[in-house]
């Protein structure tokens, strides 16, 4: 007998495929590649990795630095911000290279070997190795263990998210954290005074939101940050980001794209209609593609929010930004071939079959796609995609994980990035039942009056003017099919500056013309493809990493030799203010040694619609 799902089972949470998180590096892919290599009994040593003896001698104990909760006012105290470093290759005069992790628990990157280059090569350590520097992994405030206590509340445990505990979770406070760190950092090999920006070049690299931070730090604090590599960085903070799904639609094969457009239109028309029997049948069929072999009563189906159900049809695209078409090819092939029974047509299934038959084929391909993903789950791993349904009438704030909560707060309060429907897009694959106002209302349900009535994007745009920014010594890179590119300096959206990448290396204090920016676009590639090259990955992904690293190090080859004459002029004031060694600096508390590999994190979906 078919299993029966209660409404309680269906209602608690929905991990939305509509407002993606900004995962910089795809740790899930890294774990998949490791599993494949282990199953094939392949040697996991990387050509670019440290030798085993060198790895064994590296102390990557967790480090904490006491940082003011409020850099700009009457501080309520300090909190401990976590970081890791590797100074294996350091020689006097070498740079400090910071890999900013952004909106994630940074421990996942430390434990997966990003500073040891375990089963990979990483941008942070390749640069540190080449220039005899120090590699650092930096955890962003309000993520992982770098969580302040404000007004006696810890955001990890507070169930009420509408209070003041997030009031210091702002773009500028987090940027200033890095600046503060540069004035305090030391290692057993180098004193605090030696490593200050007046005496040592600091370089920041990051992909996705960390890429934004890399660019903003260079704009905001050019006397502190010598150079930055900003990968897949959506620097154009704005409320409306319907462009995300527009970019995905344009990148899909035309037959599969046509069918997504037709299915979205059909679902919207039924859910907006008055035929309750048809509505219940369709909602049940869509919802259960996430749990084949179960059933819903009509009452249960009708109780599910229309917009939540409508967005489930985008499940096959849930990892697009990290995989591109490779993540959707199984679904598209299943749909367009009608489960391998026909030769696909150029214009799609909806154009050649009765509408109801095309709908059934779409739903069948969705269910098959879900089963395929779940069949790849290793023991102990959570299947993907996640729970079936949907938000309750009142928010269940206890369902928020700390990192989800922190990133949700950031886009609700300052970044925007709302992915509601674009009513003017006739080829929309995003349901018109989910609007920008809906996203804003969900933000208000979660955080109440502690956030502005609309995201204060000016707090971000004041540093460089978004996609118009043109700072010196910053390289911007993007994947051709990354939907976050639509808000980057590489955007080709109708309202963007329409700038072009240029691989000509500008002088140390020069920029390219306004119509160009220094950087490159990786043909056929996706989001933050170039911060690490995983062993066993596809050659084209590794080639993108190599191309980006080669271009950035070629620029550093020209820029770093003039560091002394350039940086000392601009950093004189900073050096005078921070002169001396702070005995409480840097590694003030050692907690635990970084362990072996094995952490995989979900890399898609940010807002828990509750």
N, C-alpha and C positions, 0 to 999 in steps of 0.2 A: 504494500500500500504506500502511496505517496506520503511523504512527510508533510505535516501541516504546520505552517508558521503562524504563531500568534501575533497579534498586533504589537504586543510588548517586544517581541523579537524584532519587528520591523522598524519600530519608531526611534530608538535611541539616538543614532547619529548617522550622518551622511558625510563621507569624505568626498568633497565636491570635486568634480572634474571640470568645473567652470572657472574657478579662480586658482590657477596653479601657483604653487609655491615657486620660489626662485632657487632651485637646487643648483649649486655651482658645479659640482662634480658628481658624477653618477656612481656612487658607492655600490649601488645594487648591481650595476654592470661589472664592477670590479669583483664582487663576490661570485657572480655567475661565471666569470672567466676563471677564477680560482677553482671553482667546483669542477668546471670542465677539464682543466689541466690535471687536477688531482684524480679525477675519474679515469683519465688516460695515462696516469702514472708518469706525467711529464715533469722534467726538472723545472722547479719554480724559480730558479735563480735568474735575475734580470741582467742583461748585458750592461745596463746602465746603473745597476744597484751597487751598494757597498759590498765588499767582500765579507763573508760570514765573520771572519776574525774582527774586522772593523766594526761590524754591527754589534758584536758582543761587547766591544769596549765602549760603546756610546751610552752615556747616561741620559735617558730621556725621562727622568722623573718629572712628575707634574710640578709646575711652578705657579706661584701666586704672587700678585703685586697688589698692595693696598692702594686703591684709587678713590678719589673723592666721588661720592654719589652725585654731587652737584658741583660742576667746575665753575659756574658763573654766578653763584649767589652765596647765601649763607648755608654752607654745606650741612646736611643732616648727619654727616659722618662719612665713613669710607666703606668700601666692599672689596672683596678679594677677587681680582680678575685673573683668570687662568690662562696659561700659555705653556708652550714647550719650545725647546731650542736644540739645535745640533751645531756644535762648533768644531766638529771633527777637522774641517779643512781650514779653519781660521788662521790667518797670518795678519800681523799688524798692518792696518790700512785697508783691509778687506771690508766689504760692505755688510750691513745687516739687511737681510732679505726677509720680508714679512709676508707670509701667506695668510691673508685675511680670510676667515672662514664664514663670517657673516651670519645668516639666520639659521644656524645649526649648532648642535652640540659638537664642539670641536674635538672631543675625545674620540669620536668615530674616525676622524682623520689621523690623529696621533696613533691610535691603536692599529689602524690599518697600514701604518708604515710610510706615511707621506714624507717624514723627515729621514727615514732610513732607506727610502726607495725600495721597499719590499715588493717584489713582483711588478715593479713599475719604474718609470723615470718621472720626476716631478719638476715643474718649473722652478719652484723655490730652491730645491737642492741642486739642480743643474747650474743655476746661476751662482749659488753659494760656492759650489765646487770650482767653477771656472775662475771666479774672481777671489778665491781664498777668503770667503766670507762666512757668516753665520746664518743658518736658516731658522726661522721662527714660525710657529703656528700660533695665531692669535685668536682667542675666543671673544666674541662680541658680548657686550653687557646684556643682561637679561636672557642669555642663552646658556645651556649646559649648566655648569656650576658657577658661572660668573653672574650671580643673581643678587641684587641689592635687597636689603631690608629697608623698607620705607614706612614710616609711621607704625612700626611694629609688625608690619605685614610682609610676609615672604610670598612673592608671586608664584612660587611653586606650590604653595598650599592654600592660598586664599581662594575661596569659592566665589566671593563677590569681586567681580572685575571692574566695577564701576567707580571704585575709590581712587585714591591718589597714588597707589603703589607703582603706577606706570608713568608718573609725571616726569621722571627723569629718563624715560626711554625715548630719546629723541635722536635725530640724525646728528645734531651738533654735539650733544654730550658724548655720543659714541665716537665721533671723529676726534674729539679732544682727548678721549681715553688713549688713543694711539700716540698723540703728541706727548701726553704725560709719560707714557711708557718710554718714549725715546729719550727722555731726560733722566730716567731711573735705571735703565737696563745695564746689567753687567754680567759677566761670566767669570769663572776662575781664570780664563785666559786673557780677559780684557777688562780693565777697570771701567767704571761708570763714566769717568771723564773722557777716556779714550773713545768710548762708543757714542758719545753725544753727537748730534747732527752737525755741530761745528767741526768735528774732527773725523767723522766717519759718514760716508754716504748711506742713507737709508732708502731702500727700494721696496715698494709695495706691489704685490701681484695678487690678482683675484679674478674670479669668474662669476658672473651674474651680479647679485647684490654686492658681493665683495669687489667686483669690478667697478661698480658705481663708487664704492668707497675709495678704491685706489685712485680714481680720477678726481673725486672731490677733495681728497687729502692733498693732492698735488696742486689743485687750484687754491684751496683754502690756506695751506701751509707750505708754500714753496721753499721757505727757508729751512723746513724740517725734513720734508720728503724730497729726495733728490730726483727720483724717477719712478714711474708707475707703468704697469702693464694692466690695462683694463679690458678684460675679455667678456664678451656678451653682456655688456653693461647698459641697461635701460636707464640712461641718465635723464631722460625726459619724463620726469614725474608728472603725471596728469591723471585726472579722475577717470576719464573714459579710455579704456583700453580694449574696446571691441575689435581693434585691429589685430589682436592676438589670433582669434579664430578666423578672421579674414585671411591672414597669412597662411594658416593651415589649409584652408579651402583652396587657395590658389596653388599650393604645392602638391595637392593630391592629384593622382591621375584623373583625367576628365570624367571617365565613366563612374569611378567611385565617388568623386566629388559631386557629380550630378545626382547620384542616388542619396548622398547625405543631404543635399539641398531638398530633394523631393520628400525624403522621410521626415525631415524637420518640419516642412510645410504641412504634411499630412497629420503629424502628431499635434501640431498647434491647432489645426482646424478641428480635430476631434475633441481635444481638451477644452477648447473655447465653445464647443457646441452644447446642445441641450439633451442629446441622446445619452442618458445615463447608463444604459446597458452597454452601448458601444464604448463609452468612456471607461467603464469598469473593466471591460474585456481588454481594451488596449493597455490600460495602466497595469493590469495584472501581467499581461504578456511581456511588457517592457521590464517591469520590476523583476520578474523571475528569470530574466536572462542572467542575472547575477547569482541566481540559486536554482539552476535547472533541477527538475525533479520534485519541486515543492508546489504548493497551491496557495491561492488567496481567495477568500470569499469576495463577492461584489462589494460588500460593506467595507471590508478591509482595504480593497483597492481604491475605492472612492475616497477613503479617509486620507490617502497619501496626497501631499501637496502637488498640484499639477506641474509647477515649474521644476520641482525636484525630479519627478518622474521623467519629464521631457528631456532633462539633461543627461539621463542615463544613456541615451542613444549615442552619446559622445564617448562612452567608455573605450571603444577601440582606438581612440586617439589620445588616451590618457597619458601616454609617455612620449608623445610626439616630440616635445622639445629636446628630449635626450636621445631619441632614436630616429627621428624623422620617419620617412616612409617605411623603413625597416620594421618599425613597431606596428604598423598598420597593414603590412602587406598580406599577412595571413587572413585578416578579416576581409580585405578587398578582394583577394583571390577567391575566397569562399563565396562571397556575395556575387561577384561578377560571373563566376562560372556555374552558379546555382549548385554548389557542392560538387563541382567537377563534372556536371552533366551536360554543359554546353560550352561552346567557345565564346568567351566574353565579347560583347559588342563595344563599339567605341563610345556609344552614348549612354550606356548603363541599363540596368534592369527595369527601372521604372518607365523608361521610354519604349520598352519592347514587350511588356507583360501587363496584365490587368493589375490595377493598383493594389488590390488586396493580396495578390500573389507576390508582388514585389515587397510589400510590407512583411509578409511571412518570411520571405527569403532574407530580408534584412535582419529580422529578429533571430532567425535560425543561425545566421552568421555571427551575430552578437553572442549567442549562447555558446556556440562552438569556440569563439575567441576566448570567452571566460574559462571554459573547460581546458583549453590549451594552456592558458596561463597557470591555472591551478595544478595542472599535471607536472609543471616544472618546479613546483615547490619542493624544497628539500625538507627532511624531517626537522621539526621544530620551527620552521619558518611560517610566517603568516601568509595565507594565500592572498593573491591579488586578482581582481580588485576587491575592495573591502565590503563592509556591511551593506545590506540592501537599501535601507531607507533611513530616515527622512527626519526633518526637524519637527519638534513638538510645538505647540502653540506658545509656550514660554521657554526661554533659553535654559538649557541644562549645562551650566557653565562648568560643572565638575568634569564633564566629558573632555574638556580641552587639555591636551598635553601642554607642558610649559612652553616648548619651542613653538608649537602651533599658535599658542596664545600670543607669544611675543611678536611673531611675524604678522599675525592678524592685527595686532595693535598698531604696528608700523604702517601697514597700508591703509588702515582705517583712519589714522591720524595725520599722516604726512605724505605717503607715496601715491595713494589712489590705486591705480592699476585695476580698476573695477572692470570686470568682463561681462557686463550685462549686454543685452541685445543691441544691435545697430539696426534701427527700424528702416534705415535708408538702403541697407544692403540687400538687394534682391537675391543674392546667392548666399544667404546666411546659413551656416550650419549650427548656429546658436539659436535656441528657442526664443521667440519673441515674448514668451511668458515670464522671462527673467530679465528685469530691467535694471538700469543703474540705480534707480530709487530703491529697488529691492535690496541691492547690496548695501546701500547706505543705511537702510532700516535694520538690516542684520547687524551692522556695526554698532548702531545705537542700542539694539537689544543686548549686545554683549557688554559694551563699555559705558553705556548711559551717557550722562552729561560730561564725563571726563574727557571726551574727544570733541573736536570742533564739529559744526554742522556739516561740513564737507572737508575732506582732507586738505591740510595746509601745505599744498605742494610747493608754495613759495619758499618754504624752509629748505627745500632741496635745490630748487632752481636758482636761488641766490648765489650759489657757488658754480659759476660758469655758464649759466643760462641754458641748461639742459643740452639738447642735441646740437646747439650752436657752439658749445664750448670748444676752445681751441688752445689748450694749455701747452706750454713747452714740456718736453721730456715725458710725454705720455704716448704710449702705443695702444691703439684700439683695434681689437680683432673680433670678428663675428663669423658664425656659421651662416651659410647662404639661406638655409631653411629654418633657422631659429626664429620662432614667432616673437621673441623678445627683441629681435633686431628692429622691429617696427618703432621702438622707442629709444633707439640708440643713435649715435652719430652717423651710422650707416643706413638710417631709415630711408625708404623710398616712398613712404606714405605721402598722399597728395599735399598735406599741410606741413611737411618736413622741409628742411633746407635742401634736401636732395644732394647731399655731399658725396664725394667720391673718395674711396681709399687710395692712398698713394704710398708706395713702399720706399720712396726716396727719403732717406734719413735726414731730418732737419738738423741744423746746427744746435749746439748745446743750449743756446738761449733763443732759438728761432722757432717759428711755426710755419706751417704751409699756408697757402692762400685760403680764404674763407670757403671756397668751393671744394676744398680737399681736407683730408685729415691724415695723419701718419698712422698707417696700419694696413690691414689686409682682410679680405673675406675668403673663407675656405669654401671652395665650390662643393656643393652637395652636402655640406655638413650642418651640424645642429648646435645645441647650446653648450657653451663653456667646454669646447672640445679639446682645448689646448693647455689646460693646467696640469695634466698628467697623461702619460702614455702607458697604458696597462699592458703587461706581457700577454701575448696571445690575442690581442685585439686586432681588429680589421686594419689592413695596411693603410687604407685611406685615413683612418682616424689617427694612427701613429704619424702619418705624413703631415697631418695638420699640426700636431704638436711640434714636430721637428721644424716645420716652416715658421711657426710663430716664435719658437725659441731662437732659431737662427736669426730672424729679423730683429728681435729685441736685443740679443747679445751683440749683434753687429752695431746697433745703436749705442749700447753701453760701451763698446770698444772705442767709440768716438767721444762719448760724453764723460766717462769716468776719469780719463787722464786730466781733464780740466777741472775736476772737482775742487781741488784746493783753491784755485784762483777764483772760481765762481762761487762756491758755497761759503767760503769764509767771509766774503764781502756781504752776503745777505744774511749770514747767521751770527754776525758780531753781537747784536743785541741779545739774541737767544743764548749765546754762549756766556755772556756776562751775567745774565739772570740765573743761570743754572750751574755756574762754576762750582766745582767741588764734588766730592764723592759722598753719596748718601748711603750710609751703612745699612739702611733698611731697604735698599733698592733690590729690584729684580727678584731673585729666587728666595723669597722670604719664608716659604713654607714648602717642604717637599712632602708629597702625600703618597703617591704610589707609582711604581714602575710601570711604564706602558707595557701592555701584554701583547699576545700574538694577534693574528688577524682573525676575522670572523664576523665583524659587525657589518650588517647590511641595513640600509635605511631606505624607507620609502622616499622616492624622489619626486613625487608628484602630488599635487593637491594641498591646499593650505587651509581653507576655511572650513571649519566644522559647522555645518548649518544646523543650528540647534534652536 
